[in-house]
């Protein structure tokens, strides 16, 4: 039997730790606006706050150790720090990676609880993804 979840649950599970990771920082420093939609037929992800993936499905039957991915998330991040005057953007945000913690959104079915309780699922539920990028201040998006 295939276990299917709606992407809003997965999106909430991914976004919660990302927002929590920002705790203790300057309020409004950066925001994750939404989950961007890859351009059909290309390997590009647009920067468009009005075009986003708000829902979908994650099939738990494809979450296996021999698969590279089961769910792709393309966050649109915005830097809301004020843009300083002059040529140097001292409020630019540099991102070096993401700490990802995936947790179920309650209530969950027994089969989903079993997946999260499995010791084999640990590397897929808590991991780091190396990434690099700079986001200009004053509303810059990436």
C-alpha positions in Angstrom: 0.0 0.0 0.0 1.3 3.4 -0.9 1.3 6.1 1.8 0.7 9.5 0.4 1.0 12.9 2.2 0.1 16.3 1.1 2.9 18.6 0.5 1.5 21.3 2.8 2.4 18.9 5.7 5.8 18.3 4.3 6.3 22.0 3.6 5.2 22.9 7.2 7.6 20.3 8.5 10.5 21.7 6.5 9.6 25.4 7.1 9.2 25.1 10.9 12.8 24.2 11.7 14.0 26.8 9.1 12.0 29.5 10.9 13.1 28.2 14.3 16.8 28.3 13.1 16.3 32.1 12.7 15.4 32.6 16.4 17.6 35.0 18.2 18.4 36.9 15.1 17.3 40.4 14.0 13.5 40.3 13.5 12.7 40.4 9.8 16.3 39.6 8.8 15.2 37.1 6.2 11.9 35.4 5.3 11.2 32.2 3.4 8.4 33.4 1.2 7.3 30.2 -0.5 8.3 27.0 -2.4 9.2 27.9 -5.9 8.2 25.9 -9.0 11.0 24.7 -11.3 10.6 25.8 -14.9 9.3 23.0 -17.0 11.9 21.3 -19.2 14.8 23.2 -17.7 17.0 23.1 -14.7 16.1 26.6 -13.5 14.2 27.8 -10.5 12.6 31.2 -10.9 12.6 34.0 -8.4 8.9 34.9 -8.6 6.9 35.4 -5.3 3.6 35.1 -7.2 4.4 31.6 -8.7 4.8 29.0 -6.1 4.0 25.4 -5.2 1.5 25.4 -2.4 0.5 21.8 -2.3 1.4 18.4 -3.7 2.2 14.8 -2.6 5.1 13.0 -1.1 4.9 9.2 -1.7 6.7 7.5 1.3 7.2 4.4 -0.8 9.9 6.2 -2.8 11.9 7.2 0.3 14.6 4.7 0.0 18.4 4.6 0.6 19.1 4.0 -3.1 17.2 7.1 -4.2 18.9 10.5 -4.2 15.7 12.5 -3.5 12.1 12.0 -2.6 11.0 15.6 -2.1 12.5 18.7 -3.5 12.0 22.1 -1.9 13.1 25.3 -3.5 12.7 28.1 -0.9 12.4 31.7 -2.1 14.3 33.7 0.5 14.1 37.4 1.0 16.5 39.7 2.8 14.5 42.4 4.6 17.4 44.2 6.2 17.6 47.8 5.2 20.0 48.6 2.2 22.8 50.9 3.5 23.8 53.9 1.5 27.0 53.6 -0.6 28.4 50.9 -2.8 29.1 48.3 -0.1 26.1 46.1 1.0 27.0 45.5 4.6 23.6 43.9 5.2 23.9 41.3 2.5 23.2 37.8 3.9 25.5 34.9 3.0 24.1 31.4 3.2 26.4 28.5 3.6 23.9 25.7 4.0 20.7 24.4 5.6 20.2 22.3 8.7 17.1 20.2 7.9 14.9 18.6 10.5 11.8 16.9 9.2 9.0 16.1 11.6 5.4 15.0 11.1 2.6 17.5 11.5 0.1 16.0 14.0 -2.1 14.0 13.8 -0.3 11.2 12.0 -1.4 7.8 10.9 0.2 4.7 12.4 2.2 4.0 9.2 3.7 7.6 9.3 4.5 7.3 13.0 6.3 4.0 12.2 8.5 5.7 9.5 9.5 8.5 11.9 10.2 6.0 14.8 12.4 3.9 12.6 16.1 4.2 13.3 16.8 3.8 9.6 14.9 7.0 8.9 17.3 9.2 11.0 19.6 10.2 8.2 16.7 11.3 6.1 14.9 13.2 8.8 17.9 15.2 10.2 20.7 16.3 7.9 22.7 19.2 6.6 22.7 20.4 3.0 25.7 22.5 1.9 24.7 25.4 -0.2 26.1 28.8 -1.0 24.5 32.1 -2.0 24.3 35.8 -1.2 21.1 37.8 -0.8 21.3 41.5 -1.2 19.6 43.7 1.5 16.6 45.9 0.9 14.3 43.1 -0.4 16.8 41.0 -2.4 15.5 37.5 -3.2 17.2 34.2 -4.0 
